[in-house]
Amino acid sequence: MKRLLLFLFITHFSFSYHFNFECYKRFFQYGFDELSGCLDRYFLRKLQHTFNITTFIETGTYDGKTSSKAAKIFPHIHTIELHKGLFNKAQKMLQEYGNVQQHLGNSSEVLTTLLPQLKHETILFWLDAHYSGAETTSHTNIKESETIIQEELRAIKDAGIKHCVILIDDARNFGSVQNGIRYKGSVGYPTLHEIHTQLKEINSCFRIILLGDMILAYEAHHDISFSPTAHACTTVRFLERINKNIIKQAEQVITNASHREKSLIKLLANATKETDIPFYKRWNSIITHE
Ligand SMILES: C[S@@+](CC[C@H](N)C(=O)[O-])C[C@H]1O[C@@H](n2cnc3c(N)ncnc32)[C@H](O)[C@@H]1O
């Protein structure tokens, strides 16, 4: 089977090499500041084809770049922004697309009113609403490092939207609990286990995988495979009770990661300086000193 790359993690099917490579190529060109940038069009196209998505919903429009790319790929787009200035700025970019609906307001509240009308759509959620620099705090109540992810997931569950795909950004910021030890992550962020529980409450058949800095949840019947590195990183990050042998095996797999996977791990290790999440730094040290 053809070897393909998914978010720098090699996959065997469904996601193309181009999607992954193009998606993160710019990080190597411009460095860490671009880590939480907008989604790449190859990535979006691949998601659309793989899951047959009819509606793309983005929380946190920011400057509208991801939505403008999505507008060329998905039949319907909804994008939600809390900050009036950013909403207006994005409007300039998005007004040319007839299939984009912009919403001004708190994402969880907008989702609560919007989702009952979209029950028959196949939705890809791009959950990316959070504090992102001083610009996003003015005129809003967004505090530094705050995320609204748990309220958003509750809104999806309450609307009864089960058959969907959920992509959550900034996995590096989420905390972890492992063998009773709590690693805090960024201020105001829940743990990955709390997110895992909420995703399973939306759909108990969800498969959940950590793709570098994103969390992807999709229904188990989709025939998609991921690289051994993606599985190893997911195991170590998500398992609450994990014995030393499992960690050792996972780290052995990470040692054999591809060149691009290793580059991404290095970026993530640098990006988690402010948190007490040890994983990326540990992975970085094992790939650096192998
Ligand atoms: C990282 S940026 C989004 C980037 C964008 N999704 C992309 O792919 O290019 C986060 C955005 O979320 C917005 N935001 C923060 N809290 C929000 C909330 N409760 N509801 C809606 N938007 C929110 C911020 O103002 C900021 O524009």
The ligand as an SDF file (V2000), in Angstrom:
LIG
                    3D

 27 29  0  0  0  0  0  0  0  0999 V2000
   -6.4090   30.7760   16.5830 C   0  0  0  0  0  0  0  0  0  0  0  0
   -7.5590   31.9760   16.1000 S   0  0  0  0  0  0  0  0  0  0  0  0
   -8.4740   31.1330   14.8730 C   0  0  0  0  0  0  0  0  0  0  0  0
   -7.7060   30.8400   13.6060 C   0  0  0  0  0  0  0  0  0  0  0  0
   -8.5970   30.3680   12.4760 C   0  0  0  0  0  0  0  0  0  0  0  0
   -9.5190   29.3590   12.8990 N   0  0  0  0  0  0  0  0  0  0  0  0
   -7.7700   29.8070   11.3520 C   0  0  0  0  0  0  0  0  0  0  0  0
   -7.8290   28.5980   11.0610 O   0  0  0  0  0  0  0  0  0  0  0  0
   -7.0550   30.5960   10.7240 O   0  0  0  0  0  0  0  0  0  0  0  0
   -8.6840   32.0070   17.4250 C   0  0  0  0  0  0  0  0  0  0  0  0
   -9.8720   32.9370   17.2270 C   0  0  0  0  0  0  0  0  0  0  0  0
  -10.8900   32.5620   18.1410 O   0  0  0  0  0  0  0  0  0  0  0  0
  -11.5930   33.7410   18.5210 C   0  0  0  0  0  0  0  0  0  0  0  0
  -12.3480   33.4230   19.7280 N   0  0  0  0  0  0  0  0  0  0  0  0
  -11.8870   33.3030   20.9910 C   0  0  0  0  0  0  0  0  0  0  0  0
  -12.8850   32.9630   21.8300 N   0  0  0  0  0  0  0  0  0  0  0  0
  -13.9920   32.8340   21.0730 C   0  0  0  0  0  0  0  0  0  0  0  0
  -15.3220   32.4720   21.3470 C   0  0  0  0  0  0  0  0  0  0  0  0
  -15.7360   32.1960   22.5920 N   0  0  0  0  0  0  0  0  0  0  0  0
  -16.2060   32.4180   20.3250 N   0  0  0  0  0  0  0  0  0  0  0  0
  -15.8100   32.7150   19.0590 C   0  0  0  0  0  0  0  0  0  0  0  0
  -14.5580   33.0580   18.7350 N   0  0  0  0  0  0  0  0  0  0  0  0
  -13.6630   33.1300   19.7160 C   0  0  0  0  0  0  0  0  0  0  0  0
  -10.4680   34.7450   18.6800 C   0  0  0  0  0  0  0  0  0  0  0  0
  -10.9640   36.0700   18.6560 O   0  0  0  0  0  0  0  0  0  0  0  0
   -9.5770   34.3950   17.4890 C   0  0  0  0  0  0  0  0  0  0  0  0
   -9.9450   35.1550   16.3630 O   0  0  0  0  0  0  0  0  0  0  0  0
  1  2  1  0
  2  3  1  0
  2 10  1  0
  3  4  1  0
  4  5  1  0
  5  6  1  0
  5  7  1  0
  7  8  2  0
  7  9  1  0
 10 11  1  0
 11 12  1  0
 11 26  1  0
 12 13  1  0
 13 14  1  0
 13 24  1  0
 14 15  1  0
 14 23  1  0
 15 16  2  0
 16 17  1  0
 17 18  1  0
 17 23  2  0
 18 19  1  0
 18 20  2  0
 20 21  1  0
 21 22  2  0
 22 23  1  0
 24 25  1  0
 24 26  1  0
 26 27  1  0
M  CHG  2   2   1   9  -1
M  END
$$$$
